[in-house]
Amino acid sequence: MAQKRFSKYKEEALKHGIKILDIYRGKDKEVVRFIYKDKVYLATIKGYRENITPEEFVKQLLSSIKY
């Protein structure tokens, strides 16, 4: 279950049509698995969510999608 302090990131993602499935936290990065337009994607975020704004988090997720 996600911690309450990270719920704002999930809510911001939902506003843009992104459903976050899970997040793997590594030593210096996070790997996010999410659904966008009925497809599952993986995105690597350098650093951690608490160091960026929810808007920047969503921007990084969307920029990781390769069409």
Secondary structure by P-SEA (a helix, b strand, c coil): cccccaaaaaaaaaaacbbbcbbbbcccbbbbbbbcccbbbbbbbccccccccaaaaaaaaaaaccc
